[in-house]
Amino acid sequence: MSSSDGMTCTSDGDAAACHRRRCSGLTGCALLASEAAAHVARLCRSNPRLLSMLIQEKCGDDANSSRFAHDFKTLADVLVQRLVAKRIGRQFPELEGSVYGEENDTIQNNKGQDVTIQVGETVEETFQCLSKALGDDLDSAKSLAEAAHKEFGSKDLNVDCYPLEEENLDLEKIGIWIDPIDSTNEYINGNVNTINEYGFHSSGLHCVTINIGLFDKHSGKPIAGVINQPFFEFDPVKGWSGRCYWAYCDGQKSLNSLPEIISCNQELVVTSNSETDEAKAALQRSGYTVATASGAGYKMLCVALGVVKCYALTKDSTYEWDTCAAHSMLASQGGTACHCRTADGPLTYRPKIAGGGVRAHCNAAGVIASRDPQTVDRVHAVLQSSMRLQHCSS
């Protein structure tokens, strides 16, 4: 664990002390909730019945079955989202109404009925809800309900160190954004790709993340973040296992479970597969190597891990739930995430606007993120110049 005030967990004694800590603070609660969510995500991928539903949606052979499969895909996202909100609200009831997610809680089952997904107080309550959502597929409903109520402790986490037990947070000011399954297409496709020449995955299940970001509702600044990779490592016998990261930066302390900063050997910028050829060419002309990867959360995590120098995106295709958690990690390292197409400075976050739709929370001016603010400035200048030239030529 690294810290801006010199606190690290590198010695054997420090590591033992960290291992004894329990995740009792809000960041720790989010960390445990992310592992419970990852367990559900892995179950949906490993269960043949549930997996077949997802594949039907991808193929789209039958209209009714396709609609159900689409709804079920939404159910997987919504269940993870409700699970995280439930775990946080159980430990911190003051935050009820301040936990926001990408997904709407209501889905339509294959009978055309609207079902509001809830994680109940008991497995039976959750089972009754899920059985309606799954069209009386009782076996799947039972397995998902049991998974949603499975308890996890700090010993179950693949994380280098645990968060502080006590945090200097005014819960009335805290908002939380959840992205339940980031990089959904990779999750559905289920491909497993090797690491590329730059040391990260360009696509596949490794790019799937569960993102939980805490922010100050008054200032809009990110405060803490958790990113869970449910599909970090595969064992032929045990199946998939995950990897967790967290960060905390309240303005006084900056702590995280990330490895010590590693200086990139090259000026490597990661971007989206959908980024424009003009933007990529401008970066390359300026001496940057450009690579692509899936998942905004995963790309920003690669920046925080020191695998790449910067993440840049000129398009308006990311949202507050995509970036809040990773932005917190970069902030804890002295880095930042800023608007790309304007000079408005760092990204900010706000509570979910009722009836506002997803566009109300879009990072409409794109994103530039790095552990090094000077890199953000340089990349911003390159892309601003490129966009001005495109505007003049058009």
Salt bridges, closest charged atoms under 4 A:
GLU35 OE2 - ARG42 NH2 2.89
ASP105 OD2 - ARG82 NH1 3.68
GLU121 OE2 - LYS86 NZ 2.45
ASP136 OD2 - LYS111 NZ 2.96
ASP137 OD2 - ARG49 NH1 3.58
GLU146 OE2 - LYS142 NZ 2.60
GLU151 OE1 - ARG87 NH1 3.75
GLU151 OE2 - ARG90 NH1 3.26
ASP156 OD1 - LYS155 NZ 3.48
ASP160 OD1 - ARG243 NH2 2.87
GLU267 OE2 - LYS309 NZ 3.05
ASP316 OD2 - ARG359 NH2 2.64
GLU320 OE2 - HIS361 ND1 3.12
ASP372 OD2 - ARG378 NH2 3.85
